[in-house]
Amino acid sequence: MENIFGEEFVKENRKNIELIINGEKEELIEKYKLVKGINKIGIIIKEKIKSLKGMFKECKPLKNIEELKYLDVSAIKDFSFMFCGCSSLSDIKSLQNWNVSNGNNFEGMFSECSSLSDIKSLQNWNVSNGNNFSSMFNECSS
């Protein structure tokens, strides 16, 4: 069992998220049994939510977030600690077309993502409404 989602995120969004892991619908819980190296995680937001705070917090094996390119985040205001502690995450190109223009809190979003080395895909993000960027890339040693 791997810890994929942050505990706080699961508590707040259990009914608002439809989750598909490796082609199977799953109930949103914190820990899942993953297949080594071939996991595809699909997320559908059923009802409008305003926060993705701590969504994948401390998911150390999270590496492939390709499916997130389809996630509509246009109504999200809080992205804080979303990928915090995802030490295997190295490729975030799938986030390049996200509409984060309503986001105001990006605190610690990629904090402790020690494998993250290229953030060019975020260069076109409109973060003009953002007011908290503290520790956004804290301890990103690569």
DONUFI-140439 format. One line per field, with one value per residue: x, y, z of N, C-alpha, C in turn; residue in three letters. Coordinates in steps of 0.2 Angstrom, whole numbers, plus 5000, padded with zeros to 4 digits. Example, Ala and Ser with C-alpha at 12.3 -4.5 7.8 and 13.67 -1.06 7.14 Angstrom:
BEGIN
n_px	(5066	5064)
n_py	(4972	4989)
n_pz	(5039	5035)
ca_px	(5062	5068)
ca_py	(4978	4995)
ca_pz	(5039	5036)
c_px	(5066	5064)
c_py	(4984	5000)
c_pz	(5039	5039)
kero	(ALA	SER)
//
This chain:
BEGIN
n_px	(5004	5003	5005	4996	4987	4985	4980	4972	4967	4959	4949	4942	4937	4932	4919	4918	4927	4931	4939	4951	4961	4973	4964	4953	4938	4940	4937	4940	4953	4967	4978	4984	4986	4998	5004	5020	5029	5019	5008	4993	4984	4969	4959	4943	4935	4920	4911	4912	4927	4937	4950	4965	4974	4987	4985	4993	5002	5017	5018	5029	5032	5027	5028	5024	5013	5005	4992	4986	4985	4973	4965	4953	4957	4953	4944	4951	4958	4967	4982	4991	5005	5002	5010	5019	5033	5034	5045	5050	5045	5048	5045	5035	5029	5016	5008	5008	4998	4989	4976	4978	4974	4965	4970	4977	4985	5000	5009	5022	5020	5028	5037	5050	5052	5063	5068	5064	5069	5067	5057	5052	5040	5030	5031	5021	5011	4997	4999	4994	4985	4990	4995	5003	5017	5027	5040	5038	5046	5054	5068	5070	5081	5087)
n_py	(4994	5011	5028	5039	5050	5066	5066	5076	5081	5070	5069	5080	5080	5068	5065	5072	5069	5059	5044	5035	5022	5014	5011	5006	5011	5019	5021	5037	5036	5037	5028	5016	5001	5000	4996	4992	5004	5006	5014	5023	5037	5043	5058	5065	5079	5080	5089	5107	5112	5121	5120	5112	5108	5100	5088	5078	5076	5071	5059	5050	5040	5045	5049	5050	5061	5063	5061	5071	5082	5084	5088	5100	5114	5127	5134	5133	5139	5137	5130	5125	5116	5105	5095	5093	5085	5075	5066	5059	5065	5072	5076	5089	5093	5090	5099	5111	5118	5121	5131	5142	5154	5159	5155	5158	5154	5147	5141	5131	5122	5114	5110	5101	5092	5084	5078	5086	5095	5104	5117	5124	5122	5129	5142	5149	5151	5160	5169	5180	5183	5177	5177	5171	5163	5157	5147	5139	5131	5125	5116	5110	5102	5097)
n_pz	(5000	4995	5000	4992	4992	5001	5018	5024	5012	5007	5017	5015	5002	4998	4993	4981	4971	4958	4955	4946	4945	4936	4926	4934	4943	4959	4976	4984	4994	5006	5004	4992	4983	4972	4956	4952	4943	4932	4934	4931	4935	4936	4938	4941	4944	4952	4958	4960	4967	4978	4982	4981	4991	4998	4990	4984	4994	5002	4994	4990	4980	4968	4951	4938	4931	4921	4917	4924	4915	4910	4920	4925	4932	4934	4943	4955	4969	4979	4979	4988	4995	4986	4979	4989	4996	4986	4982	4971	4959	4944	4932	4926	4915	4910	4917	4910	4903	4912	4919	4930	4934	4944	4955	4971	4982	4982	4991	4996	4985	4977	4986	4993	4982	4977	4966	4955	4942	4931	4927	4917	4910	4918	4914	4907	4915	4922	4936	4942	4952	4963	4980	4989	4989	4996	5000	4989	4980	4989	4996	4983	4977	4965)
ca_px	(5000	5007	5002	4996	4984	4986	4975	4967	4963	4954	4944	4938	4935	4930	4913	4919	4932	4930	4946	4952	4968	4975	4958	4948	4936	4941	4935	4946	4956	4974	4983	4982	4991	5000	5008	5027	5031	5014	5002	4989	4979	4964	4955	4938	4931	4913	4908	4917	4931	4941	4956	4969	4979	4990	4982	4998	5007	5021	5017	5036	5033	5023	5033	5020	5007	5003	4984	4984	4985	4966	4962	4951	4959	4952	4941	4955	4961	4972	4986	4997	5007	4999	5015	5025	5036	5034	5053	5052	5042	5054	5043	5029	5026	5008	5004	5010	4992	4984	4973	4979	4973	4961	4974	4980	4989	5004	5013	5025	5017	5033	5042	5053	5052	5070	5070	5062	5075	5065	5051	5050	5033	5026	5032	5016	5005	4995	4998	4993	4980	4993	4998	5007	5022	5032	5042	5035	5051	5059	5072	5071	5089	5089)
ca_py	(5000	5017	5034	5043	5057	5068	5064	5081	5081	5065	5070	5086	5079	5061	5064	5077	5067	5052	5042	5029	5020	5009	5009	5004	5016	5018	5026	5041	5035	5039	5023	5011	4996	5002	4991	4995	5007	5007	5017	5028	5039	5048	5061	5069	5083	5079	5095	5112	5112	5127	5119	5105	5108	5094	5083	5072	5077	5065	5054	5049	5037	5049	5050	5051	5065	5064	5061	5078	5087	5084	5091	5107	5118	5134	5136	5131	5145	5135	5124	5124	5109	5100	5090	5093	5079	5070	5066	5056	5069	5075	5079	5092	5096	5089	5105	5117	5121	5122	5138	5143	5161	5160	5153	5164	5151	5142	5140	5125	5118	5109	5109	5094	5088	5084	5076	5091	5099	5108	5120	5128	5121	5133	5149	5153	5151	5166	5169	5187	5183	5174	5181	5167	5159	5156	5140	5135	5126	5124	5110	5106	5101	5096)
ca_pz	(5000	4995	5002	4986	4993	5008	5023	5024	5005	5006	5021	5012	4995	4997	4988	4976	4967	4955	4955	4942	4945	4932	4923	4938	4948	4966	4981	4986	5001	5006	5002	4987	4981	4966	4952	4951	4937	4927	4937	4928	4940	4933	4943	4939	4949	4951	4960	4960	4973	4977	4985	4980	4996	5000	4986	4984	5000	5004	4989	4988	4973	4963	4946	4932	4932	4914	4917	4927	4910	4908	4926	4925	4939	4933	4948	4961	4972	4984	4977	4993	4997	4982	4978	4994	4998	4981	4980	4964	4954	4940	4925	4927	4908	4909	4920	4907	4900	4917	4920	4937	4935	4950	4961	4976	4986	4979	4996	4996	4980	4975	4991	4994	4976	4976	4959	4951	4939	4925	4929	4911	4908	4921	4913	4905	4920	4925	4943	4944	4958	4968	4985	4993	4985	5000	5000	4983	4978	4995	4996	4977	4977	4958)
c_px	(5004	5002	5002	4993	4985	4980	4970	4963	4958	4948	4939	4935	4933	4924	4913	4924	4930	4937	4946	4959	4969	4968	4952	4945	4937	4938	4941	4948	4964	4979	4980	4988	4992	5004	5015	5028	5025	5008	4999	4984	4975	4960	4950	4935	4924	4909	4914	4920	4935	4949	4959	4975	4981	4987	4987	5003	5010	5020	5024	5037	5030	5028	5029	5014	5004	4995	4982	4983	4977	4962	4960	4952	4957	4948	4945	4958	4967	4976	4992	4998	5005	5004	5021	5027	5036	5041	5055	5049	5048	5051	5036	5026	5019	5004	5005	5004	4987	4982	4973	4977	4969	4965	4977	4985	4993	5010	5016	5022	5021	5038	5044	5053	5059	5072	5068	5067	5073	5058	5049	5043	5028	5027	5027	5010	5004	4994	4997	4989	4984	4996	5002	5011	5027	5034	5040	5040	5056	5062	5071	5078	5091	5089)
c_py	(5006	5023	5038	5050	5059	5067	5070	5082	5076	5066	5075	5084	5072	5060	5068	5075	5060	5050	5036	5028	5014	5006	5007	5010	5014	5023	5030	5039	5037	5034	5018	5007	4998	4996	4995	4997	5008	5010	5023	5030	5045	5051	5065	5072	5083	5086	5100	5112	5118	5126	5112	5105	5101	5088	5077	5072	5071	5059	5053	5045	5040	5051	5053	5055	5066	5065	5068	5083	5088	5087	5098	5110	5125	5137	5136	5138	5143	5129	5123	5117	5103	5094	5090	5086	5073	5070	5063	5060	5073	5079	5082	5095	5095	5095	5111	5121	5122	5130	5139	5150	5163	5158	5159	5161	5146	5140	5133	5120	5112	5108	5102	5090	5088	5082	5081	5096	5104	5111	5125	5128	5125	5140	5153	5153	5158	5166	5176	5188	5180	5179	5178	5162	5156	5148	5135	5130	5125	5117	5106	5106	5100	5102)
c_pz	(5000	4997	4996	4988	5000	5012	5023	5017	5005	5011	5018	5006	4993	4992	4982	4970	4964	4953	4950	4942	4941	4928	4927	4943	4955	4970	4983	4993	5000	5003	4997	4986	4974	4962	4950	4944	4931	4929	4933	4933	4937	4938	4939	4945	4948	4953	4961	4967	4972	4980	4983	4985	4998	4996	4986	4989	5002	5000	4986	4981	4967	4958	4940	4933	4926	4914	4920	4921	4908	4914	4925	4932	4938	4939	4955	4963	4976	4981	4982	4994	4992	4981	4983	4996	4993	4978	4973	4958	4951	4934	4927	4920	4907	4913	4916	4904	4906	4918	4927	4939	4941	4956	4965	4980	4983	4984	4996	4991	4978	4980	4992	4988	4974	4969	4953	4948	4934	4927	4923	4909	4912	4919	4910	4909	4922	4932	4946	4950	4964	4973	4990	4989	4989	5000	4994	4980	4983	4995	4989	4975	4969	4954)
kero	(MET	GLU	ASN	ILE	PHE	GLY	GLU	GLU	PHE	VAL	LYS	GLU	ASN	ARG	LYS	ASN	ILE	GLU	LEU	ILE	ILE	ASN	GLY	GLU	LYS	GLU	GLU	LEU	ILE	GLU	LYS	TYR	LYS	LEU	VAL	LYS	GLY	ILE	ASN	LYS	ILE	GLY	ILE	ILE	ILE	LYS	GLU	LYS	ILE	LYS	SER	LEU	LYS	GLY	MET	PHE	LYS	GLU	CYS	LYS	PRO	LEU	LYS	ASN	ILE	GLU	GLU	LEU	LYS	TYR	LEU	ASP	VAL	SER	ALA	ILE	LYS	ASP	PHE	SER	PHE	MET	PHE	CYS	GLY	CYS	SER	SER	LEU	SER	ASP	ILE	LYS	SER	LEU	GLN	ASN	TRP	ASN	VAL	SER	ASN	GLY	ASN	ASN	PHE	GLU	GLY	MET	PHE	SER	GLU	CYS	SER	SER	LEU	SER	ASP	ILE	LYS	SER	LEU	GLN	ASN	TRP	ASN	VAL	SER	ASN	GLY	ASN	ASN	PHE	SER	SER	MET	PHE	ASN	GLU	CYS	SER	SER)
//
